[in-house]
Amino acid sequence: MTTFTPAPPATTDPDLLGRPDIRPAVAVMRAVGQAADPAVNPKLGMRTVNVYYGMKRAVRDVDLAIPPNAVTAFIGPSGCGKSTILRCFNRMNDLIPSARVEGEVLFNGEDIGARDVQPVAVRQRIGLVFQKPNPFPMSIYENVAYGPRRHGLKGRVALDEVVEKSLKRAAIWDEVKDDFRKKSGLALSGGQQQRLCIARTLATDPEVILMDEPCSALDPIATLKIEGLINELRSSVTIVIVTHNMQQASRVSDRTAFFTMGEDRAGYLVEVGPTLQIFTNPREQLTEDYVSGRFG
Amino acid sequence: MTTMRRALLADRIATAILWGIAIFVVAILFAIIGHFLLAAVGTLSPSFLFGDPSETSVGGIGPVLWNSVYMLVLTLLITVPLGTLGGIYMAEYAGEGRVTNVIRFCQELISSVPSIVVGLFGLALFVNATHWSYTALGGALALTVFNLPLMSRLAEQAIRAVPADERSGSLALGSTKWQTIVHVVLPIAIPGLVTGVILTAGRIFGEAAALLFTAGVSTPTHYDFANLNLTDPRSPWSPFHTATTLSVYIWKINSEGLGDFVRQLADASAAVLVLLVLAFNLGARGLGRLLQRRVTGA
């Protein structure tokens, strides 16, 4: 703890709602008590994963284990491949014709990157929330019912139940409960849209939710609400969040993985560990430089 | 300062020119509609719209009006599903490459073949080779020849214009590509698809040359709508009836009609055609909006 030079959140600034700042205490608690041990039954994992775009290697030799029911943050400079690595976990890289993933991508110990594994089956259990909120131009109800419907859920009662439950879990129910059947998802504010997208993902009852910079298009208050929501969800879902905001990583995550770019312009994992340790006592000089703001 | 003033002047001039062009286009439209409406105002009546044609007086246009609508529906039934599927293939499955370039080149080529040539082609294929003689179906197929590429091109553009975010949003929820196309992409693309339908419909209503040798030019005397036998070429419901459309009828009476009532008949028929196109455009837009609301539930 000698190098305790935490990122700004650990100061005593009250948050935007004027509440006292308990984040440093929470962070310590998490680091000491809750930081799940990924060595025991990791939810997600990677073994020597390399990603190529055409001939160019974008990600180099990533080995990683992500514990269940905890929040893991991916941080690192732009272009270090955080999003690319995140998207390996639900096969979204398959949509880019030139992209090729080598190595093992593990979900509950099973290689989900294998050719005979259907991407659709993977995505039904591992959801993704995008950087820019992208609700469908449909009613709020239809947005949330979309996933369950496609997976074969029928019947008004069952769908109603899933929609209400998901909107509640995503902490947006109180704001939309009066008109969610009629109102378009596009008529919501940016922050509400993003929570709707999280509700839409929750409706498919995923074991893992991947979040690709989910707050980068949102204002600070909306960001705070999303972070609160992540905090609510952490006990029931495994969350992996890519963020370029180190304060956010320190606020919401149990564990942090730091990536950077090598001289070959390929991203690689520098180190991963309990968030408090990464921010206060990293093993690698590169991490130290980055979290303390001395990076290039 | 002078640069600024010059830029502002250029800006004002450009604005004025663009406004001028827009007003000119709208003025032409109103001039056409107005001209024919004024010329036809005395003739337009239910007995004209729904009556039988006559050789000695203005008579009615009932059967040819029916044929125009029939031809429209029949052609759209063939063109819209096939064109939309073609658009889906081109936008979602074909990818970019030599094959798609060749297909696109062919689409443009077929669309720009003179319609009289399409008519001759239709004569050879849908009239003679099939031994159908002059039929509504033959006409509809001839119209399909140049409308299908148009429809699929417009459908492709409408589908391509759907934001990638919506697609990946659906895929990330574990939907298949086809589910994504059916439940997200097509509903969002409806306005663009409606534009395709409207442009296609305009060419169906307006086409004469391609129909002369395929759907026929003989003036129908009387249609028996009680005859529902679809295989009977005398039934107006049958795709095998000779189907002279309003456009063809206008061409015919203008080129060979004798008697002083011809001008009046032609003007009134033209007015009906213009109103028909107008009504269809507005109707299609409204229906498209309704459909989109239905499928998106918002």
Boltz contact constraints between the chains, C-beta under 6 A:
constraints:
  - contact:
      token1: [A, 120]
      token2: [B, 174]
      max_distance: 6.0
  - contact:
      token1: [A, 120]
      token2: [B, 176]
      max_distance: 6.0
  - contact:
      token1: [A, 123]
      token2: [B, 172]
      max_distance: 6.0
  - contact:
      token1: [A, 123]
      token2: [B, 174]
      max_distance: 6.0
  - contact:
      token1: [A, 124]
      token2: [B, 174]
      max_distance: 6.0
  - contact:
      token1: [A, 128]
      token2: [B, 172]
      max_distance: 6.0
  - contact:
      token1: [A, 134]
      token2: [B, 165]
      max_distance: 6.0
  - contact:
      token1: [A, 134]
      token2: [B, 169]
      max_distance: 6.0
  - contact:
      token1: [A, 136]
      token2: [B, 184]
      max_distance: 6.0
  - contact:
      token1: [A, 137]
      token2: [B, 296]
      max_distance: 6.0
  - contact:
      token1: [A, 138]
      token2: [B, 296]
      max_distance: 6.0
  - contact:
      token1: [A, 138]
      token2: [B, 297]
      max_distance: 6.0
  - contact:
      token1: [A, 138]
      token2: [B, 298]
      max_distance: 6.0
  - contact:
      token1: [A, 139]
      token2: [B, 297]
      max_distance: 6.0
  - contact:
      token1: [A, 139]
      token2: [B, 298]
      max_distance: 6.0
  - contact:
      token1: [A, 142]
      token2: [B, 297]
      max_distance: 6.0
  - contact:
      token1: [A, 147]
      token2: [B, 173]
      max_distance: 6.0
  - contact:
      token1: [A, 150]
      token2: [B, 175]
      max_distance: 6.0
  - contact:
      token1: [A, 150]
      token2: [B, 179]
      max_distance: 6.0
  - contact:
      token1: [A, 184]
      token2: [B, 298]
      max_distance: 6.0
  - contact:
      token1: [A, 204]
      token2: [B, 173]
      max_distance: 6.0
